[in-house]
Amino acid sequence: MADKQMAADPAVRALQIDEVFRFAGPAAGFSYFGALLVLGVLADTGDLGRGSVWFLGATGVTLVRVMTVIGYRRRDPKSSPEPWANLVIAANLLAGIQWGLLGTILFPHNHGYRELFTIMVITCFVGGSLTAYSAIRWAHPALAIPATIPTGVYLFVVQDGVHAYAGVAAMFFCFAIYYYSVRLTRHLEERFALQVAYPTCCG
């Protein structure tokens, strides 16, 4: 009940959304630079055609993210920030699908460095965005779930047959990311609630 009350407090909600938008611009830039490097790897491994289509999609996702950041900064300060939170979640869902495609449809069939690179990129972007997006509930899971779960299922169940232990480990890793995201969201909500209640000591 207390968590719902904190989330419903407009002042707390505004601080949560503002916290996410502190990082949203750099996060979009880092993601796009990573996508550019991925395109280079795909071209280097003979997959430029599909890679170009994927990168075009990544460019579209980045444009959505950048327009969202610009719109938030230019908004009427008296207006509700809630639509901007929903836009962040939607943009992160698109980004999660983008990285999930890299780990499934675009995952290489031949052994080589591209396999390790793909797993590293997805893991780093999902794990690295934990602190950037956890201030808003579902903002980080919207990115993490479509990026990691389809990749894990494809790698350990579909591509090469069923590998039970590895598959369970992959799903446990996905759950752990979700768990830490939820815990960090709750921690930030509590911190912002204290900041609202005691602005002189927590501001």
Number of C-alpha atoms within 10 A of each C-alpha: 6 8 10 8 11 18 21 11 12 14 15 23 22 16 21 25 21 19 18 20 23 13 15 20 17 13 20 21 14 13 20 18 12 16 23 17 14 20 22 15 18 21 15 11 14 10 15 16 11 15 21 16 12 20 19 14 16 22 16 14 23 23 15 19 24 19 13 20 22 13 12 19 12 9 13 10 9 6 8 12 19 12 11 18 23 15 17 25 21 19 23 26 22 23 25 25 21 20 28 25 17 21 25 20 11 16 19 18 10 9 8 10 11 18 14 10 13 22 17 12 19 21 17 11 19 21 15 12 20 22 15 19 30 25 27 27 20 22 26 28 24 22 27 30 20 20 28 27 19 17 26 23 20 20 21 19 15 13 13 10 10 14 13 11 10 15 17 14 13 19 18 13 15 20 16 12 19 19 13 14 26 20 12 19 23 19 14 19 23 17 16 25 22 16 17 17 14 11 11 8 9 12 10
